């Protein structure tokens, strides 16, 4: 009877460890898919990309980029500029899909 009881505990323990490993694998895979950096894209009222001088456009964290985009939206509201936050992955920069306005 004690063997059966110990066996139940071992099965539950193995199931819990397996579940945790699967969750860790899925989480790590999702983290690898996140962008490495973020940039703010500036559009005029004709939806064309423009570069405004003296604005910080490249950021590491999404929250900071979104905060700056809101600040710029409020600051340039009368000129009707639009500011979008775009995530950049390693492939985007490597394949030249994104070119920094600063030439970096």
HELIX and SHEET records of a PDB file:
HELIX    1   1 UNK A    2  UNK A   33  1                                  32    
HELIX    2   2 UNK A   62  UNK A   75  1                                  14    
HELIX    3   3 UNK A   90  UNK A   94  1                                   5    
SHEET    1   A 3 UNK A  49  UNK A  50  0                                        
SHEET    2   A 3 UNK A  37  UNK A  43 -1                                        
SHEET    3   A 3 UNK A  58  UNK A  59 -1                                        
SHEET    1   B 3 UNK A  49  UNK A  50  0                                        
SHEET    2   B 3 UNK A  37  UNK A  43 -1                                        
SHEET    3   B 3 UNK A  82  UNK A  88 -1                                        
END                                                                             
